[in-house]
Amino acid sequence: MFTAYQNLPNNSRVWIYQADRVFTDKEIEIISEGTEDFINQWTRHGDDLKGSFTIKYKQFLVLAVDESFNNVSGCSIDSSVRFVQSLEKALNLDLMNKMNVTFKDNESINLVTLSDFQKYAKLQKITAETVVFNNMVTTKADFESNWEVPAKQSWHKRFLV
């Protein structure tokens, strides 16, 4: 059951999928329509899930579920992963690679492999103040306050010099 993202409570669970490139405007249309359709039929053992999504920086798809309405199950999470994989295939995107890291350089968003991120940190091209995207956040509140943070406030800090 689709609901507007802003209407979901702060404790809603989120999953962040970062693309390996910026979405085109047409792809945003396709992703938005497809994701709303998916959420409208998304269930947990036959019970509706109340969910939403948002797209950030034309590169991140964020799925969200209000678990105070109904908890997600392994099967419902699996179905969301299959949905995201179908988007990958249809749009020739990589949304599932957890070994890619994103960070800001001024206003541009850079996506690099984890090993390149480590090299840049060693060379101090990435510092404690570099804004990174912490895709490990799990709630809407965390997403809104701890997703886009300086590297020193994220799991990324382990790679800093």
Secondary structure as GFF3:
##gff-version 3
##sequence-region A 1 161
A	DSSP	three_ten_helix	5	7	.	.	.	ID=ss1
A	DSSP	beta_strand	13	18	.	.	.	ID=ss2
A	DSSP	alpha_helix	25	41	.	.	.	ID=ss3
A	DSSP	beta_strand	43	44	.	.	.	ID=ss4
A	DSSP	beta_strand	47	48	.	.	.	ID=ss5
A	DSSP	beta_strand	51	56	.	.	.	ID=ss6
A	DSSP	beta_strand	60	65	.	.	.	ID=ss7
A	DSSP	alpha_helix	74	91	.	.	.	ID=ss8
A	DSSP	beta_strand	100	105	.	.	.	ID=ss9
A	DSSP	beta_strand	108	113	.	.	.	ID=ss10
A	DSSP	alpha_helix	114	122	.	.	.	ID=ss11
A	DSSP	beta_strand	131	133	.	.	.	ID=ss12
A	DSSP	alpha_helix	140	146	.	.	.	ID=ss13
A	DSSP	beta_strand	148	150	.	.	.	ID=ss14
A	DSSP	three_ten_helix	151	153	.	.	.	ID=ss15
A	DSSP	three_ten_helix	155	159	.	.	.	ID=ss16
###
